[in-house]
Amino acid sequence: MILGLAGRLRAETQTLHTRLERSLYMATLLKGQLGLRAYCLLLRNLHPVYSALESALDAHAREPSVAPLYLPRLFRAKAIASDLDVLWGRAWHSEFFILAPTTRYVERLGSLSRSRPALLGAHAYVRYLGDLSGGQLLKGILSRGLNLAHGQGLSFLDFGDAAESRLLANAFRAGLDAAVTDEPSTQALVDEAKMAFAIHGQLFDALAEATDLHQ
């Protein structure tokens, strides 16, 4: 069976995805052992990433390589800012710092927006499908671990109920498959997604160090 872009991305990045889940920072998060400051530092570093990605998608929304996967319902930057306001207060902009991998990631997204917007789909895949597939689970873990009542401060992970999340994920996968059909473009997106996973690994390592996590 010939896989479309969505299938290729999943098949060729699955090992990298699993490795990220087993990183110290993510393993601590998934065990419900991450403190509020450590979680807010993650959000503080994801905010500029989503802002850069979503600004780039907005700028190229009418281009054939972007239009099929342009789903503003998935955008997370505003939700992250709202969560930080709730969880930490308005001073989060100055009280949490941007880590070096985040800066590199934002620079990469800016470079793609200027020169190779067709590759933005790889980063949208890594972020949005990860959010959709793990959002419900993480909401429960964080709600219990951080004692958050009624999902307060967790709008970043809220895509509606499980059925709504599946519909969004299916729509995004269909968009990926429609955006790219030739092999060279498909391989370029797969390679870019692998790079995105590598940057995420660097970010999670930096987060673990910054929050003094230990094995």
C-alpha positions in Angstrom: 0.0 0.0 0.0 1.3 3.5 -0.9 1.2 5.8 2.0 0.2 9.4 1.7 2.2 12.2 3.4 0.4 11.7 6.7 1.1 8.0 6.8 4.7 8.5 5.8 5.2 11.1 8.5 3.8 8.8 11.1 5.7 5.7 10.0 9.1 7.5 9.6 8.9 9.5 12.8 7.4 7.0 15.2 10.7 6.0 16.7 11.6 9.7 17.3 8.2 10.3 18.9 8.6 7.4 21.3 12.1 8.6 22.2 10.7 12.1 23.1 8.0 10.5 25.3 10.8 8.7 27.2 12.9 11.8 27.7 13.3 12.8 31.4 11.1 15.9 31.1 8.2 14.2 29.2 8.4 11.1 31.4 8.1 13.3 34.5 5.1 15.1 33.0 3.4 11.9 32.0 3.8 10.5 35.5 2.0 13.6 36.9 5.1 14.7 38.8 5.8 18.0 37.1 5.5 21.1 39.2 3.7 24.2 38.2 6.8 26.2 37.5 8.3 23.5 35.3 5.0 23.2 33.3 4.8 27.0 32.9 8.3 27.1 31.6 7.3 24.6 28.9 4.3 26.8 28.0 6.5 29.9 28.0 8.8 28.2 25.4 6.0 26.8 23.3 4.3 30.1 23.0 6.8 31.7 20.6 7.0 28.5 18.6 3.3 28.4 18.0 3.2 32.2 17.4 5.9 31.8 14.7 4.3 28.8 13.2 0.8 30.3 13.1 2.0 33.6 11.7 3.7 31.7 8.9 0.7 29.6 8.2 -1.5 32.7 8.1 1.0 34.4 5.7 0.9 31.5 3.3 -2.7 30.3 3.8 -3.6 30.6 0.1 -0.6 28.7 -1.2 -1.3 25.2 -2.6 1.2 23.6 -0.3 -0.4 25.2 2.8 -4.1 25.8 2.1 -5.3 22.2 2.5 -3.8 21.9 6.0 -4.6 25.5 7.1 -7.0 24.9 10.1 -7.1 27.9 12.4 -9.2 25.8 14.9 -5.9 24.1 15.7 -4.0 27.2 16.5 -2.7 27.3 20.1 -0.7 30.5 20.7 -3.7 32.4 22.2 -4.7 29.4 24.4 -1.2 29.1 25.8 -1.1 32.8 26.6 -4.4 32.5 28.4 -3.3 29.4 30.3 -0.2 31.2 31.5 -2.3 34.2 32.6 -4.4 31.8 34.7 -1.6 29.6 36.0 1.0 32.2 36.8 -0.3 35.7 36.2 0.4 38.4 33.7 4.1 38.5 34.7 4.9 35.3 32.9 6.4 37.2 30.0 9.3 38.4 32.2 9.5 35.7 34.9 10.1 32.8 32.5 13.0 32.7 30.1 13.3 31.5 26.5 15.7 28.6 26.1 18.2 28.3 23.3 16.5 25.5 21.5 13.3 27.6 21.4 15.2 30.5 19.8 16.6 28.1 17.2 13.2 26.7 16.5 11.6 30.1 16.0 14.5 31.1 13.7 13.9 27.9 11.6 10.2 28.6 11.3 10.9 32.2 10.2 13.4 31.0 7.6 10.9 28.5 6.2 8.2 31.2 6.0 10.6 33.4 4.0 12.0 30.8 1.7 10.3 27.3 1.8 6.8 27.6 3.2 5.9 24.2 1.8 7.9 22.7 4.6 5.7 24.4 7.3 3.4 21.4 7.2 6.1 19.2 8.8 6.1 21.4 11.9 2.3 21.7 11.9 2.2 17.9 11.9 4.7 17.5 14.8 2.8 20.0 17.0 -0.8 19.7 16.1 -1.2 16.0 15.7 0.8 15.5 18.9 -1.6 17.9 20.7 -4.7 16.2 19.3 -3.5 12.7 20.1 -2.3 13.4 23.6 -4.4 16.3 24.7 -7.1 14.4 26.5 -4.6 12.3 28.4 -2.4 15.3 29.4 -5.4 17.3 30.5 -6.2 14.6 33.0 -2.7 14.2 34.2 -2.1 17.9 34.7 -5.4 18.5 36.2 -4.7 15.9 38.9 -1.0 16.6 39.3 -1.4 20.4 39.6 -4.7 20.3 41.4 -6.5 22.3 38.7 -10.3 22.5 39.1 -12.5 21.9 36.1 -9.6 22.1 33.6 -8.7 25.6 34.6 -5.5 26.7 32.9 -5.6 23.8 30.4 -7.2 25.4 27.3 -4.0 24.6 25.4 -5.0 21.0 25.5 -8.7 21.5 24.9 -10.0 20.6 21.4 -13.4 19.6 22.5 -14.4 16.0 23.3 -12.7 12.9 21.9 -15.0 12.8 18.9 -14.2 16.5 18.0 -10.5 15.8 18.4 -10.7 12.8 16.0 -12.5 14.9 13.4 -9.9 17.6 13.6 -7.1 15.0 13.4 -8.7 13.3 10.4 -9.2 16.7 8.7 -5.6 17.6 9.2 -4.3 14.3 7.9 -6.5 14.7 4.8 -5.0 18.1 4.4 -1.5 16.8 4.5 -2.3 14.2 1.9 -3.9 16.8 -0.4 -1.1 19.3 0.0 1.7 17.1 -1.3 1.6 14.2 -3.7 5.1 13.9 -5.3 7.9 11.9 -3.8 10.6 14.6 -3.6 8.3 17.0 -1.7 7.1 14.2 0.5 10.6 13.2 1.5 11.5 16.9 2.1 8.6 17.1 4.6 9.6 13.9 6.3 13.2 15.1 6.7 11.9 18.4 8.1 9.7 16.6 10.6 12.7 14.6 11.7 14.5 17.9 12.3 11.5 19.2 14.3 11.6 16.1 16.5 15.3 16.7 17.1 14.8 20.3 18.1 12.0 19.1 20.5 14.5 16.7 22.0 16.9 19.5 22.6 14.2 21.6 24.1 13.0 18.9 26.5 16.6 18.3 27.6 17.0 22.0 28.2 13.8 22.1 30.2 14.9 19.2 32.3 18.2 21.0 33.1 16.5 24.3 33.7 14.0 22.8 36.2 16.6 20.6 37.9 15.0 17.3 37.1 17.0 14.1 37.9 16.8 10.5 36.8 
